[in-house]
Amino acid sequence: PPRYWHEVESITDTHESTAADRLHLWKAAMRMFADYPINGVGANNVGIRMPEYIISDRDSATQWGRAVHGTFPQLMSELGSLGLICYLLMLFTAFKHLRKIQKREVHSPGDNSVVLANSIMGSILSYLACATFLSTTYYPQITTLYTLTMTLFLVTQYDKTINTPMSSPTLPKAAFTG
């Protein structure tokens, strides 16, 4: 239908009200980050501080309580560099461990660790795609996926040690022969 195609064509139009609003909110969040680069303005405080930072045609008082509509701008403005580093470190660690699982050799029949790693990786990437346009910083999904990642990694490490053939123990030589 024509309405659908009109919506699809409007995806790249930044002059449409929702896209323009989002850009104003992101810029306000970056101004907050510039003013408070280390710790940010505090968790869940971006909406409270929004009237001080928003530059738009609307009355700034009507901007109180607004969401940033982007996880990374929200993260940077509320938690600063320290929060951003922790968040990125969590993502980096998850991806690193998932890649290790994906590259490992399957040791036992019925081992689904690679399939699970692929599923978690896809879930994290899907979450990040949604997080680009939603304020999901404090949603439990990313920490749940991180917990699943670390659990799977530890289980596969434990499984690897169980399936590794052990060498025969060697007996100590006798100190005295008599």
C-alpha positions as CSV (number, residue, x, y, z in Angstrom):
1,P,0.0,0.0,0.0
2,P,1.1,3.6,-0.7
3,R,1.1,4.5,3.0
4,Y,3.6,1.8,3.8
5,W,6.0,3.0,1.1
6,H,5.7,6.5,2.3
7,E,6.8,5.4,5.8
8,V,9.7,3.4,4.3
9,E,10.8,6.5,2.3
10,S,10.6,8.7,5.4
11,I,13.3,6.6,7.3
12,T,16.1,8.7,6.0
13,D,14.2,12.0,6.3
14,T,15.7,13.8,9.4
15,H,13.3,16.7,9.0
16,E,10.4,14.7,10.1
17,S,9.3,15.5,13.6
18,T,10.4,12.3,15.4
19,A,13.8,12.2,13.7
20,A,14.4,15.9,14.4
21,D,13.3,15.5,18.0
22,R,15.6,12.6,18.4
23,L,18.5,14.6,17.1
24,H,17.7,17.5,19.4
25,L,17.6,15.1,22.4
26,W,20.9,13.4,21.4
27,K,22.6,16.8,21.1
28,A,21.3,17.8,24.5
29,A,22.6,14.5,25.9
30,M,26.0,15.2,24.4
31,R,26.0,18.7,25.9
32,M,25.4,17.1,29.3
33,F,28.3,14.7,28.7
34,A,30.5,17.6,27.8
35,D,29.6,19.3,31.1
36,Y,29.9,16.1,33.2
37,P,32.4,13.9,31.3
38,I,33.5,11.7,34.1
39,N,30.4,10.7,36.1
40,G,27.6,12.2,34.0
41,V,24.5,13.8,35.5
42,G,23.5,10.7,37.4
43,A,21.4,7.6,36.7
44,N,17.9,8.4,35.5
45,N,18.6,12.1,35.7
46,V,18.8,13.0,32.0
47,G,15.0,13.7,31.9
48,I,15.2,15.9,34.9
49,R,18.1,17.9,33.5
50,M,16.7,18.0,29.9
51,P,15.2,21.5,30.1
52,E,18.6,23.0,30.9
53,Y,20.2,21.5,27.8
54,I,17.6,21.2,25.1
55,I,17.7,23.7,22.3
56,S,14.5,23.6,20.3
57,D,11.6,25.7,19.2
58,R,9.5,24.3,22.1
59,D,9.3,25.7,25.6
60,S,12.1,24.1,27.5
61,A,9.7,23.4,30.5
62,T,7.8,21.0,28.3
63,Q,11.0,19.0,27.9
64,W,11.2,17.9,31.5
65,G,11.2,14.1,31.8
66,R,12.0,13.4,28.2
67,A,13.8,10.2,27.3
68,V,16.9,10.5,25.1
69,H,15.7,7.7,22.7
70,G,19.2,6.2,22.4
71,T,21.1,4.0,24.8
72,F,24.6,5.4,24.1
73,P,23.7,9.1,24.4
74,Q,21.7,8.2,27.6
75,L,24.6,6.2,28.9
76,M,27.2,8.9,28.2
77,S,25.1,11.7,29.6
78,E,23.9,9.9,32.8
79,L,26.9,7.7,33.7
80,G,29.8,9.6,31.9
81,S,33.0,8.1,30.7
82,L,33.2,5.7,33.6
83,G,29.8,4.2,32.9
84,L,30.5,4.1,29.1
85,I,33.8,2.3,29.7
86,C,32.2,-0.3,32.0
87,Y,29.4,-0.8,29.4
88,L,31.8,-1.2,26.5
89,L,34.0,-3.5,28.5
90,M,31.0,-5.7,29.3
91,L,30.2,-5.9,25.6
92,F,33.8,-6.5,24.6
93,T,34.2,-9.3,27.1
94,A,30.9,-10.9,26.0
95,F,31.9,-10.8,22.3
96,K,35.5,-12.1,23.1
97,H,34.2,-15.1,25.1
98,L,31.4,-15.9,22.5
99,R,34.0,-15.8,19.7
100,K,36.2,-18.3,21.7
101,I,33.2,-20.6,22.1
102,Q,32.4,-20.3,18.4
103,K,36.0,-21.2,17.4
104,R,36.4,-24.1,19.8
105,E,36.4,-27.7,18.7
106,V,33.4,-29.7,19.8
107,H,34.6,-32.3,22.3
108,S,31.4,-34.4,23.0
109,P,28.5,-35.5,21.0
110,G,25.4,-33.4,21.6
111,D,27.5,-30.3,22.5
112,N,25.4,-27.3,21.5
113,S,27.7,-24.7,22.9
114,V,28.4,-23.2,19.5
115,V,24.7,-23.0,18.6
116,L,24.1,-21.3,22.0
117,A,27.0,-18.9,21.4
118,N,25.6,-18.0,18.0
119,S,22.1,-17.4,19.5
120,I,23.5,-15.2,22.3
121,M,25.6,-13.2,19.8
122,G,22.6,-12.6,17.6
123,S,20.5,-11.6,20.6
124,I,23.2,-9.1,21.7
125,L,23.5,-7.6,18.2
126,S,19.7,-7.4,17.9
127,Y,19.5,-5.7,21.3
128,L,22.2,-3.1,20.2
129,A,20.2,-2.4,17.0
130,C,17.1,-1.6,19.1
131,A,19.2,0.3,21.6
132,T,20.3,2.7,18.9
133,F,16.8,4.3,19.0
134,L,15.5,3.4,22.4
135,S,16.7,4.3,25.9
136,T,17.5,0.8,27.1
137,T,20.4,1.5,29.4
138,Y,18.8,0.1,32.5
139,Y,16.8,-2.7,30.8
140,P,17.7,-6.2,32.2
141,Q,18.1,-7.8,28.8
142,I,21.7,-6.9,28.2
143,T,22.8,-8.0,31.7
144,T,20.9,-11.2,31.2
145,L,22.6,-11.9,27.9
146,Y,26.0,-11.1,29.6
147,T,25.2,-13.5,32.4
148,L,24.3,-16.2,29.8
149,T,27.5,-15.5,28.0
150,M,29.7,-15.8,31.0
151,T,27.8,-18.9,32.2
152,L,28.2,-20.6,28.8
153,F,31.9,-19.7,28.7
154,L,32.5,-21.1,32.2
155,V,30.6,-24.3,31.4
156,T,32.5,-24.8,28.1
157,Q,35.8,-24.2,30.0
158,Y,34.8,-26.8,32.6
159,D,33.7,-29.2,29.9
160,K,37.0,-28.8,28.2
161,T,38.9,-29.7,31.3
162,I,36.7,-32.8,31.8
163,N,37.2,-34.0,28.3
164,T,40.9,-33.5,28.2
165,P,42.7,-36.8,28.6
166,M,44.7,-36.8,31.8
167,S,48.3,-38.0,31.8
168,S,49.1,-40.9,34.1
169,P,50.4,-39.9,37.4
170,T,54.0,-40.4,38.0
171,L,55.2,-41.9,41.3
172,P,58.1,-40.1,43.1
173,K,61.4,-41.9,43.0
174,A,62.4,-43.5,46.3
175,A,65.0,-41.5,48.2
176,F,66.6,-44.5,49.7
177,T,67.3,-47.8,48.2
178,G,68.3,-50.4,50.4
